[in-house]
Amino acid sequence: MIGDSSWETRDKLSKVVKIEKLREADYNLSPSQFVDISEKFVHREIGDILADLAAARQAREWADKDLDEVLIRLNLGK
């Protein structure tokens, strides 16, 4: 490494590299040469997603029902 020893590698931001690596890259200092900024996505099964949506829908319906009951008791409901 050349220069200040306080340089540090930061994930998805910067990477400290040795001069040999720079020579191998023909002194190309493009960040994409050395820093991986790609996101790693984990895809879920459609069945799992649909099950979660159904559970959320059911929870929302119960909450709506509870809210309606409270509003009726307060004479603010339908």
Order of alpha helices (4+ residues) and beta strands (2+ residues): alpha-alpha-alpha
